[in-house]
């Protein structure tokens, strides 16, 4: 049985100067039916909301006490 939530933490990628978009999209592409993606980032990735929204994802975002952000992406019908 696969995990219901797949976590992608891009904080280290960004600290190291790496663009995390391809890593995020690769994880999205591997999601099974019913799985969600939890993204952890040092800022609210607002442009990603539109990109994944066009692919049928909704999101819930919340700031963390550390100043980072946690965003949960789910397919609208999943």
Residue, then its C-alpha position, 0 to 999 in steps of 0.5 A: x500500500x502506498x503512502x497517501x501523502x508524498x512529501x517534497x521538501x525543497x528548502x535544501x534545493x533552494x539553499x543550494x541554488x537549485x531550481x526545484x520546479x522539475x523535482x516538484x513536477x516529477x513528484x506530481x507525475x508519479x502520484x497515484x490515484x488518491x495520493x496528495x503532495x505535501x510541499x515544504x518550501x521557505x516561501x509561499x510558492x504562489x505561481x505553482x498554485x496556477x500551474x498545478x491548478x491547471x492540472x486539476x489540483x487544489x491546495x491548502x497552504x499554511x505558514x509554519x512557525x519556522x517561517x517556512x510554508x507547508x502546502x498540500x496539493x490534492x487532485x480535485x477528484x481524488 
